[in-house]
């Protein structure tokens, strides 16, 4: 499938000219420069591994985060910041004490204030009788006349240059502060992840833990980020203070200035303006890269390819985080089949498309699309909602997870209802999510949680079918089904047969097998009866398979260990549900029916205080990969149905932040 057919919006990047985009506007669709550079670098490394057909282990070793060298460059003082430090006093002097010139103008004034009569005064008076005080036989007595005056004008080219510098430097320093906060947040996330893993007593995520641990221990990154951010914020405050100056208020800031600096007497001969001119040259140098159509097209193509490679690394890392093991050694670019517990999943990359296909037991279950479009970068709720509406309108024909570049800082600026829509997963949909098979998920090379949230999605694909298929059913005749359920309480009657609701003891299992065998009869021609041996064998094989599947429910979805006393670990509950516990990691999991849509969903029980507002970022921080569906914001042990997106507490209470602020019609 071509990249722009997977999701229509992809065409805006894959073929900017053909899709009607202005090439010069592509930069507005991309994230910040640090994210772009990190993603492109990761993508180039992935492309090199694919070209060399390197082992898959080499792809797993590619870091999905900004590396220490890039972080060091970002936290270093940039040339433009040094130039701002040097030239800011002169820019301030120009803004508050600008050069000006006298301009002649004609003003309509009362006769008493008139100084000089000019030809313009006579022409105006003759044409406008409303300016007359009285009409006399020998002429008119004027009331108001045009009088030439001189006024001070500061709207000069040089002052427009200074005002434009204030705007451009404000934007630059705001972007720099966001970059540094992103780096700081990344290392805070790494520290949180390390603390979380270190507190576990089961093995999980050791490869990623080792990788980020090495990165984190090399330098005191958080202190460096804090100091650099303080310097940038100080400069930004000083520049923003110039917005109250006479120059910024009094000139036309929208006038076209061009990139090339004009040579004027003020810029060349006046000391303050020479510094302003030098600061402008530094700014132009920073943005002086080739901005031709071809250059922008190559930049866009590099970004698209880099983001596809970056998403590939994230997905491979997610499988590794869950402890998935490739069944056979493969090379980068080939389909890889993983074993996760008793489940096999195949990751099938589609070369050059930005699409990864996930298959479970050879059946496609999800498509992962790399969408290189910064959906939430605008920070405007209406714009983001429009982007999301256009994305959802794609209406895919199979479950589709859309990965797009986005940061937590961008999402936290949005209203709560829009924020929930910017980050969804199959297990944690937004309230507006109704029967859609598309979930947008933000990823970033500055967020360790990008791997975590993808691993949680893979866990959902693995565990949801296993935990929601309970009770496991076996077809048989109505008479035999009635006989079986009367004798054995671990079997219940269901339409067309029986279902196993608990794990039988060895003697119960043997007695049931004896009963099934006793119902067999061989062919007896003289009695006119046929043989049901094959039917009874199929029945018992089905019962054994259902027992094995029920036994597998006691395998912990968090640490993967199996219970030594499975008959005690599994507790049948009413409404075709169950609850199980793990003796190794103390996890508890169960299946629950939704009161709204009546479908069953799996729950990995949580402990501790509830989240005030369960958006995706808070779920990442609080639960990591140890979650299947989102919890309620107000009550413990109440969860949100992943199928209809209804909270179990929605109909009983009106104080749920999630439900009351984002309520929609069913």
C-alpha positions in Angstrom: 0.0 0.0 0.0 1.5 3.4 -0.9 2.2 5.7 2.1 -0.5 8.2 1.1 -3.2 5.5 0.7 -2.7 4.1 4.3 -4.1 7.3 5.8 -5.2 10.2 3.4 -3.3 12.8 5.4 0.0 11.1 4.7 -0.2 12.4 1.2 0.5 15.9 2.5 4.0 14.7 3.3 4.7 12.0 0.8 3.8 14.1 -2.3 3.6 17.8 -1.1 3.4 19.3 -4.6 0.9 16.7 -5.9 -1.4 17.1 -2.8 -1.7 20.8 -3.3 0.5 21.9 -0.4 2.7 24.9 -0.7 6.2 23.6 -0.3 7.2 26.5 1.9 4.4 25.6 4.4 5.9 22.2 5.2 7.9 23.4 8.1 4.6 24.3 9.8 3.6 20.6 9.7 6.8 19.4 11.4 7.7 19.4 15.1 10.6 21.4 16.7 14.2 21.2 15.3 15.5 18.9 18.1 12.8 16.3 17.4 13.3 16.5 13.7 17.1 16.1 13.9 16.9 13.2 16.4 14.2 11.4 14.3 16.1 11.9 11.0 19.3 10.6 12.6 17.5 7.5 13.9 15.8 7.0 10.5 19.2 7.2 8.7 20.6 4.6 11.0 17.6 2.3 10.5 17.9 2.8 6.7 21.6 1.8 6.8 20.8 -1.4 8.8 18.1 -2.3 6.3 20.4 -1.7 3.4 23.0 -3.9 4.9 20.4 -6.5 6.0 21.9 -6.4 9.5 20.6 -8.8 12.2 17.5 -7.7 14.1 19.5 -7.4 17.3 21.2 -4.3 15.7 17.8 -2.7 15.2 16.9 -3.4 18.8 20.1 -1.7 19.9 19.2 1.6 18.1 18.2 4.1 20.8 14.7 5.6 20.4 15.8 8.7 22.4 17.8 11.8 21.8 21.4 10.6 22.3 23.8 12.3 24.8 25.7 14.1 22.0 22.5 15.7 20.6 21.4 16.5 24.2 24.8 18.2 24.9 24.4 20.3 21.7 20.9 21.3 22.7 22.0 22.3 26.2 25.0 24.3 25.0 24.7 28.1 24.6 23.8 28.7 20.9 25.6 31.3 18.8 22.4 33.4 18.6 22.0 33.4 22.3 25.6 34.7 22.7 24.8 37.4 20.2 21.6 38.4 22.1 23.6 38.7 25.3 26.1 41.0 23.5 23.7 43.2 21.5 20.6 43.3 23.7 21.6 46.5 25.5 21.9 48.3 22.2 18.6 46.9 20.9 16.9 48.1 24.1 18.4 51.6 23.6 17.0 51.7 20.1 13.6 50.5 21.1 13.2 53.1 23.9 15.2 56.0 22.4 14.8 55.6 18.6 16.1 57.8 15.9 13.3 59.8 14.2 12.7 62.4 11.5 10.4 65.3 11.1 7.7 64.9 8.6 5.6 67.7 7.0 1.9 67.2 7.2 -1.3 69.2 6.8 -3.8 69.2 9.7 -7.3 70.6 9.8 -7.2 73.1 12.8 -9.4 75.9 14.1 -8.6 79.3 12.6 -7.2 80.5 16.0 -4.5 77.8 15.8 -3.5 78.4 12.1 0.1 79.4 11.5 0.5 79.7 7.8 -1.8 79.8 4.8 -0.7 77.6 1.9 -2.2 76.8 -1.6 -3.5 73.6 -0.1 -5.4 75.6 2.6 -7.2 77.7 -0.1 -8.1 74.6 -2.2 -9.5 72.8 0.8 -11.5 75.8 2.0 -13.0 76.4 -1.5 -14.1 72.8 -1.8 -15.6 72.2 1.7 -18.3 74.6 2.7 -18.7 72.7 6.0 -15.4 74.4 7.1 -17.0 77.9 6.7 -18.1 79.9 9.7 -20.1 82.4 7.6 -20.6 83.6 4.1 -19.8 87.2 3.5 -20.4 89.5 0.4 -16.6 89.7 -0.1 -15.9 86.1 0.6 -16.1 83.6 3.5 -15.1 83.6 7.1 -13.4 80.3 7.7 -14.0 78.1 10.8 -11.3 75.5 10.1 -8.4 75.4 7.6 -5.5 73.2 6.7 -2.3 74.2 8.4 1.1 72.8 7.7 2.8 71.2 10.7 5.8 69.0 11.4 5.6 65.8 13.4 8.1 63.2 14.7 8.1 60.0 12.8 9.7 56.8 14.1 8.3 54.4 11.5 11.6 54.1 9.7 13.2 51.1 8.1 15.8 50.8 10.8 13.2 50.9 13.6 11.0 48.4 11.8 14.1 46.2 11.7 14.4 46.5 15.5 10.7 45.8 16.1 11.0 42.7 13.9 14.0 41.6 15.8 12.0 41.7 19.0 9.3 39.4 17.5 11.8 37.0 16.0 14.0 36.7 19.0 10.9 36.2 21.2 9.8 33.3 19.1 13.3 31.9 18.9 13.8 32.0 22.7 10.3 30.5 23.3 11.2 27.6 21.0 14.6 27.2 22.7 12.9 27.1 26.1 10.5 24.4 24.9 13.5 22.3 23.5 15.3 22.5 26.8 12.2 21.6 28.8 11.7 18.6 26.5 15.3 17.4 27.2 14.7 18.0 30.9 11.4 16.1 30.8 13.1 13.2 28.9 15.7 12.7 31.6 13.0 13.0 34.3 11.1 10.3 32.5 14.2 8.2 32.3 14.8 8.6 36.1 11.2 7.6 36.8 11.5 4.6 34.5 14.7 3.5 36.2 13.1 3.8 39.7 10.1 1.9 38.5 12.1 -1.0 37.0 14.5 -1.1 40.0 11.5 -1.5 42.4 10.2 -4.6 40.6 11.0 -8.1 41.7 10.4 -9.6 38.3 12.4 -9.3 35.1 11.0 -6.7 32.7 12.5 -4.2 30.2 16.1 -5.0 31.1 17.5 -4.0 27.7 15.8 -0.6 27.6 16.7 -0.1 31.3 20.4 -0.8 30.5 20.3 1.6 27.6 18.7 4.5 29.3 20.7 3.9 32.5 23.9 4.4 30.6 22.7 7.6 29.0 21.4 8.9 32.3 24.6 8.2 34.3 27.0 10.0 32.0 26.3 13.5 33.2 24.0 15.5 35.5 21.7 16.3 32.6 18.9 17.7 34.7 21.1 20.3 36.4 22.5 21.3 33.0 19.0 21.7 31.6 17.9 23.7 34.6 20.8 26.2 34.3 20.4 26.5 30.6 16.7 27.0 30.9 17.1 29.7 33.5 19.5 31.6 31.1 17.2 31.3 28.2 14.2 32.4 30.2 16.1 35.4 31.5 16.9 36.5 27.9 13.3 35.9 26.9 12.0 38.0 29.7 14.4 40.8 28.7 13.3 40.6 25.1 9.6 40.5 25.9 10.0 43.7 28.0 10.8 45.5 24.7 7.2 45.0 23.5 6.2 48.0 25.6 8.7 50.2 23.9 7.8 53.1 21.6 9.4 51.4 18.6 7.5 48.1 19.0 4.2 49.9 19.5 4.7 52.7 17.0 6.0 51.1 13.8 4.5 48.9 11.1 5.7 45.4 12.2 4.0 43.7 9.3 5.9 45.6 6.6 8.0 43.4 4.3 11.7 43.8 5.2 13.3 41.0 3.2 16.2 38.9 4.3 19.0 41.0 2.9 20.0 44.0 5.0 19.8 47.4 3.4 22.8 49.7 3.7 21.7 52.9 5.4 23.4 55.7 7.1 21.9 54.8 10.5 22.9 51.1 10.3 26.4 52.0 9.2 27.2 55.1 11.2 25.2 55.1 14.4 26.7 52.8 17.1 23.4 51.5 18.5 22.0 50.6 15.1 25.3 48.9 14.0 24.7 46.4 16.8 21.1 46.0 15.7 22.3 45.3 12.2 24.8 42.7 13.5 22.1 40.9 15.5 19.9 40.8 12.4 22.8 39.2 10.5 23.1 36.6 13.2 19.4 35.8 12.9 19.5 35.6 9.2 22.6 33.2 9.4 20.6 30.9 11.7 17.7 30.8 9.2 19.9 31.1 6.2 19.7 27.5 5.0 18.6 26.8 1.5 14.9 27.5 1.4 14.3 26.6 -2.3 11.5 24.3 -3.3 13.9 21.5 -4.0 15.6 21.9 -0.7 12.4 21.9 1.2 11.2 18.9 -0.7 14.3 17.0 0.2 13.9 18.1 3.8 10.3 16.8 3.9 11.2 13.5 2.2 14.0 13.0 4.8 11.6 13.7 7.6 9.0 11.2 6.3 11.6 8.5 5.9 13.2 9.2 9.2 9.9 9.2 11.1 9.0 5.8 9.5 12.3 4.3 10.7 11.9 5.9 14.2 8.4 4.3 14.6 9.8 0.9 13.5 12.4 1.2 16.2 9.7 2.0 18.8 7.6 -1.0 17.8 10.6 -3.4 18.0 11.6 -1.9 21.3 8.0 -2.4 22.6 8.1 -6.2 21.8 11.5 -6.3 23.5 10.1 -4.5 26.6 7.5 -7.3 26.9 10.1 -10.0 26.8 9.0 -11.2 23.4 11.6 -13.5 21.7 12.0 -13.9 17.9 11.3 -17.5 17.0 14.1 -17.6 14.4 17.0 -15.2 13.7 15.9 -12.6 11.1 17.5 -9.6 9.4 16.3 -6.0 9.4 13.6 -5.5 6.8 12.2 -9.1 7.1 9.0 -10.1 8.9 9.8 -11.3 12.4 7.6 -13.7 14.5 7.7 -13.3 18.2 6.7 -15.6 21.0 4.9 -13.9 23.9 3.8 -16.6 26.4 1.6 -19.0 24.5 0.9 -16.4 21.7 2.8 -15.8 18.5 2.8 -12.4 16.8 4.4 -11.4 13.5 5.6 -7.9 12.8 5.6 -7.4 9.1 7.2 -4.1 7.8 6.0 -2.9 4.4 9.0 -1.4 2.7 8.8 2.3 1.9 5.2 2.7 3.1 5.5 3.8 6.8 3.2 0.9 7.6 3.8 -2.0 10.0 1.4 -5.0 10.0 0.8 -7.0 13.2 -0.5 -10.6 12.8 -1.5 -12.8 15.6 -1.3 -16.5 14.8 -1.0 -15.5 11.1 -4.2 -13.4 11.2 -3.8 -9.6 10.8 -5.0 -7.8 14.0 -3.6 -4.3 13.6 -2.0 -1.9 11.2 0.5 0.6 12.6 0.9 3.7 10.5 3.7 6.3 10.9 2.0 9.7 10.3 4.7 12.4 10.1 2.3 15.2 10.9 2.5 17.2 14.1 -1.2 17.1 14.9 -1.0 18.9 18.3 1.9 21.3 17.5 -0.4 24.3 16.9 -1.5 24.3 20.5 -4.9 25.6 19.3 -7.9 23.4 20.4 -10.0 24.1 17.3 -7.1 23.4 15.0 -6.1 20.2 16.7 -9.8 19.1 16.7 -10.0 19.7 13.0 -6.9 17.7 12.4 -8.2 14.8 14.5 -11.6 14.9 12.7 -9.8 14.7 9.4 -7.8 11.7 10.6 -10.7 9.8 12.0 -12.6 10.4 8.8 -10.1 8.0 7.1 -12.3 5.2 8.4 -9.8 2.3 8.1 -11.0 -1.2 7.2 -9.0 -2.8 10.1 -7.8 -1.7 13.5 -5.2 1.0 12.9 -2.8 2.7 15.3 -1.6 6.0 14.0 1.8 7.2 15.4 2.4 10.9 15.0 5.1 13.3 16.5 3.8 15.0 19.6 5.1 16.1 23.0 3.5 16.0 26.4 4.0 19.8 26.7 1.8 20.4 23.6 -1.0 18.2 24.9 -1.1 19.6 28.4 -1.9 23.1 26.9 -5.1 21.8 25.3 -8.5 21.6 27.0 -9.2 18.2 28.7 -11.7 17.0 26.1 -9.3 17.6 23.2 -6.3 16.3 25.2 -8.0 12.9 25.6 -8.5 12.7 21.8 -4.8 13.4 21.0 -3.7 10.2 22.8 -5.8 7.1 22.5 -5.0 3.4 22.5 -7.2 0.3 22.0 -7.4 -0.1 25.8 -7.8 3.6 26.7 -10.1 5.3 24.1 -11.4 8.9 24.5 -15.0 9.5 25.5 -15.9 10.4 21.9 -14.5 7.2 20.6 -17.5 5.3 19.2 -17.1 2.2 17.0 -14.0 3.6 15.4 -11.0 1.4 14.5 -8.4 4.2 14.5 -6.4 5.4 17.5 -4.0 8.4 17.3 -0.9 7.9 19.6 1.8 10.6 20.0 5.5 9.5 20.0 8.7 11.5 20.6 12.4 10.8 20.8 12.4 12.9 24.0 9.8 10.7 25.8 10.8 7.3 27.2 7.0 6.7 27.5 6.8 6.3 23.7 8.1 2.8 24.1 5.9 2.2 27.2 2.6 3.1 25.5 3.4 1.0 22.5 4.3 -2.0 24.7 1.0 -1.5 26.5 -0.8 -1.7 23.1 1.0 -4.9 22.2 0.1 -6.4 25.6 -3.6 -5.5 24.9 -3.4 -7.4 21.6 -2.0 -10.4 23.3 -4.0 -10.5 26.5 -7.4 -9.2 25.5 -8.5 -12.2 23.4 -7.2 -14.6 26.1 -8.9 -13.0 29.0 -12.2 -12.1 27.4 -12.9 -15.6 25.9 -13.8 -17.0 29.3 -15.7 -19.2 29.8 -14.4 -21.6 27.1 -17.3 -23.4 25.4 -17.6 -26.9 24.0 -20.4 -28.1 21.7 -22.3 -31.2 22.5 -25.9 -32.6 22.5 -28.4 -31.0 24.9 -29.0 -34.4 26.7 -25.3 -35.0 27.3 -24.8 -31.4 28.3 -27.5 -31.6 30.9 -26.0 -34.9 32.3 -22.5 -33.3 32.5 -23.5 -30.1 34.3 -25.6 -32.0 36.8 -22.7 -34.1 37.9 -19.8 -31.5 37.7 -20.0 -27.9 39.0 -17.0 -26.9 37.0 -19.1 -27.2 33.9 -22.1 -24.9 33.1 -24.8 -25.2 30.5 -24.6 -22.8 27.5 -26.4 -22.8 24.2 -25.2 -25.7 22.0 -23.1 -27.3 24.7 -21.2 -26.7 27.9 -18.5 -24.3 29.2 -15.6 -24.8 31.6 -15.8 -22.2 34.4 -13.0 -23.4 36.8 -10.0 -25.8 36.7 -11.2 -29.3 37.8 -9.2 -31.4 40.2 -7.5 -34.5 38.8 -10.2 -36.8 40.1 -13.0 -34.6 38.7 -11.4 -34.6 35.3 -10.9 -38.4 35.3 -14.5 -38.9 36.3 -15.8 -36.6 33.6 -13.7 -38.5 31.0 -15.2 -41.8 32.2 -18.7 -40.4 31.8 -18.0 -39.2 28.3 -16.5 -42.6 27.4 -19.5 -44.3 28.9 -21.8 -42.5 26.4 -19.9 -44.0 23.4 -21.6 -46.8 21.4 -20.2 -48.9 18.6 -21.9 -49.8 15.4 -24.5 -52.5 15.8 -26.2 -53.4 12.6 -28.8 -55.7 14.0 -30.0 -52.9 16.4 -29.9 -50.2 13.7 -27.6 -47.9 15.7 -24.7 -45.9 14.3 -21.3 -45.2 16.0 -20.7 -41.9 18.0 -17.1 -42.7 19.0 -15.7 -39.9 16.8 -18.2 -37.5 18.3 -17.3 -38.4 21.9 -13.6 -38.2 21.1 -14.1 -34.7 19.6 -16.2 -33.7 22.7 -13.5 -34.8 25.2 -10.7 -33.2 23.1 -12.8 -30.0 23.2 -13.2 -30.2 27.0 -9.5 -30.8 27.5 -8.7 -27.8 25.3 -11.1 -25.7 27.3 -9.5 -26.9 30.5 -6.1 -26.0 29.1 -7.3 -22.5 28.0 -8.9 -22.0 31.5 -5.6 -23.1 33.1 -3.8 -20.5 30.9 -5.9 -17.8 32.5 -3.8 -18.2 35.6 -0.7 -17.1 33.7 0.1 -13.6 34.9 -0.2 -10.9 32.2 2.2 -8.7 34.1 5.2 -10.9 35.0 4.3 -14.0 32.8 4.7 -16.5 35.6 2.2 -19.5 36.0 0.6 -20.3 39.3 1.7 -23.4 41.2 -1.9 -23.8 42.6 -4.0 -22.8 39.6 -7.2 -24.1 41.0 -6.8 -21.6 43.9 -5.5 -18.7 41.7 -8.7 -18.7 39.5 -12.0 -17.5 41.1 -15.1 -17.8 38.9 -17.6 -15.0 39.2 -21.1 -14.3 38.1 -22.0 -12.8 34.7 -19.5 -15.1 33.0 -16.5 -13.4 34.6 -13.5 -14.5 36.6 -10.7 -13.1 38.8 -7.2 -14.4 39.1 -4.1 -13.5 41.2 -0.4 -13.9 40.9 1.7 -15.2 43.8 4.9 -13.8 42.4 4.1 -10.1 41.7 0.8 -9.8 43.5 -1.0 -8.8 40.4 -4.7 -9.4 40.0 -6.7 -9.6 36.7 -10.2 -10.3 35.7 -12.9 -10.1 33.0 -15.9 -7.8 33.4 -19.1 -7.2 31.4 -19.8 -3.6 30.5 -23.2 -2.3 31.8 -23.6 -0.1 28.6 -22.6 -2.3 25.7 -22.7 -5.7 27.5 -19.3 -6.7 26.0 -16.6 -8.2 28.1 -13.3 -6.5 28.7 -10.2 -7.5 30.6 -8.9 -5.6 33.7 -5.4 -5.6 35.2 -6.3 -4.5 38.7 -4.4 -1.5 40.1 -3.7 -0.3 43.6 -3.1 3.1 45.1 -4.9 6.4 44.7 -6.9 7.1 41.6 -5.7 9.5 38.9 -7.3 12.9 39.0 -7.7 13.0 35.3 -6.8 9.8 33.5 -5.4 11.1 30.2 -2.7 9.0 28.4 0.3 10.8 29.9 -0.8 10.4 33.5 -1.6 6.7 32.8 2.0 6.4 31.4 3.5 7.8 34.5 1.3 6.0 37.0 1.1 2.5 35.5 3.7 2.1 32.7 2.9 -1.1 30.8 1.0 -2.6 33.8 -2.4 -1.7 32.6 -5.0 -3.0 30.2 -7.9 -0.5 30.5 -8.0 2.9 32.0 -9.4 3.4 35.6 -12.1 5.7 36.7 -11.0 9.1 37.9 -13.2 9.0 41.1 -13.6 5.4 42.3 -11.2 2.6 42.8 -11.8 -0.7 40.9 -14.0 1.0 38.4 -12.8 1.0 34.8 -13.6 2.5 31.4 -15.0 0.1 28.8 -12.6 0.0 25.8 -15.4 -0.9 23.4 -18.0 1.9 24.0 -15.6 4.2 26.0 -18.2 4.4 28.8 -17.0 4.7 32.4 -18.5 2.2 34.8 -19.2 5.1 37.2 -20.7 7.4 34.6 -24.3 6.6 35.3 -23.9 6.5 39.1 -22.1 9.8 39.8 -21.8 13.2 38.2 -18.4 14.2 39.7 -16.2 12.3 37.3 -13.9 14.8 35.7 -13.4 12.7 32.6 -17.1 12.1 32.0 -18.6 15.5 32.9 -16.1 17.6 31.0 -16.1 15.5 27.8 -19.6 14.1 27.8 -21.1 13.3 24.4 -24.3 11.8 23.2 -24.2 7.9 23.1 
